[in-house]
Amino acid sequence: MVSAELLLTLKNLNRSDKFQIMQILISELAEQEINLIRSELAEQEINLIRSDQDYPIWSPYDAVEAADTMLKVLKTAKNQDHA
């Protein structure tokens, strides 16, 4: 809870000082929020990957359909550039 003395001191500040106090407090709040989000993300990452489970990984090797699609796109783009 905010003390009455602190509130009185803040009320008696000039406009410029009040803005400076607001800027400091907002910066502090933003920093705390970022730290909270970082810790939540770190906790989620820990829970995402488990050592007792297998995870498939895609590889471009033997991706014949993807290669065919890419060649078609490149040929189409080349034909459009020469038109």
Beta strands, then each sheet from edge to edge (+ up, - down):
end
